[in-house]
Amino acid sequence: MSKFYISSNESEQNRELRLAEKVKEENASGDLGRQGLIQLLDVVEHGISDVYGTFEEFIFDFWFDLSWDPDGQRKDIQTILADSRFEDVVCPAILKEWCFDVKEEFQKALSDEE
């Protein structure tokens, strides 16, 4: 098992607590885009739960954590893309570990909405 997959037995409660603390630290309450970025940074640092067989399965669930309103989701995606940590940290780590171009996925989501 890769270091980027963590046991679902241990992970979910700890992950939720860890994410809540990071949201609080970054004052991102109510900002789903910033919370999404925090979640992606957490994935880079701690991995994804072993309940996901692939990163694609994780990202499918990830979309539900963003706004369900099309304009809100566009804003959330733009917030994530605009943060330098996304391109500098998240994108290379996810591409290296899972061969998944998350930046392309987000840009495609924006172009699909237009």
C-alpha positions in Angstrom: 0.0 0.0 0.0 1.3 3.4 -0.9 2.0 6.0 1.8 -0.6 8.1 0.1 -3.4 5.7 1.1 -4.5 5.8 4.7 -6.6 3.3 6.6 -10.3 4.1 6.6 -10.6 2.9 10.2 -8.3 5.6 11.5 -8.6 8.2 8.9 -12.1 9.6 8.7 -12.4 11.0 12.3 -8.8 12.2 12.3 -9.2 13.7 8.9 -12.3 15.6 9.8 -10.7 17.0 13.0 -7.5 17.9 11.1 -9.5 19.7 8.3 -11.7 21.6 10.8 -8.5 22.9 12.5 -7.0 23.9 9.2 -10.2 25.7 8.1 -10.2 27.5 11.4 -6.5 28.4 11.1 -7.0 29.8 7.6 -10.3 31.5 8.6 -12.0 29.7 5.7 -15.3 29.0 7.3 -18.1 29.4 4.8 -15.7 29.6 1.8 -16.1 26.3 0.0 -13.3 27.0 -2.5 -10.7 27.6 0.2 -12.0 24.6 2.1 -11.6 22.5 -1.1 -8.0 23.7 -1.4 -7.3 22.8 2.3 -8.8 19.4 1.6 -6.5 18.9 -1.5 -3.5 20.1 0.6 -4.4 17.5 3.2 -4.5 14.8 0.5 -1.0 15.7 -0.5 0.2 15.5 3.0 -1.8 12.6 4.4 -3.1 10.7 1.4 -6.6 9.6 0.5 -8.7 7.0 2.4 -8.3 3.5 1.4 -12.0 3.4 0.7 -11.1 4.9 -2.7 -9.6 2.6 -5.2 -8.3 5.4 -7.4 -7.8 9.2 -7.2 -10.6 9.5 -9.8 -13.0 8.0 -7.2 -11.8 10.5 -4.6 -12.2 13.5 -7.0 -15.7 12.4 -7.8 -16.6 12.7 -4.1 -14.6 16.0 -3.9 -16.9 17.8 -6.3 -19.8 17.4 -3.8 -17.9 19.4 -1.2 -18.0 22.4 -3.4 -21.0 24.6 -4.1 -23.9 22.8 -5.9 -24.9 26.1 -7.5 -23.2 26.5 -10.9 -22.1 30.1 -10.3 -20.9 29.1 -6.8 -19.0 26.1 -8.0 -17.3 28.3 -10.7 -16.2 30.7 -8.0 -15.0 27.8 -5.8 -12.9 26.4 -8.6 -11.5 29.8 -9.5 -10.5 30.3 -5.8 -8.7 27.0 -5.8 -6.9 27.7 -9.1 -5.9 31.2 -8.0 -4.0 30.0 -4.9 -0.3 29.4 -5.6 -0.3 26.4 -3.4 -2.6 24.6 -5.9 -0.1 24.8 -8.7 3.1 24.7 -6.6 2.1 21.9 -4.2 -1.1 20.1 -5.1 -0.8 19.6 -8.8 2.7 18.2 -8.9 2.2 15.9 -6.0 -1.1 14.4 -7.3 0.3 14.0 -10.8 3.4 12.2 -9.4 1.5 9.9 -7.0 -1.7 9.2 -9.0 -0.9 10.3 -12.6 -3.9 12.6 -12.4 -3.8 16.1 -13.8 -6.0 17.9 -11.3 -5.4 21.3 -12.9 -6.7 20.0 -16.2 -9.7 18.6 -14.5 -10.5 21.9 -12.8 -10.0 23.9 -16.0 -12.2 21.5 -17.9 -14.9 21.9 -15.3 -14.8 25.7 -15.8 -14.9 25.4 -19.6 -17.8 22.9 -19.4 -19.9 25.4 -17.5 -19.4 28.1 -20.1 
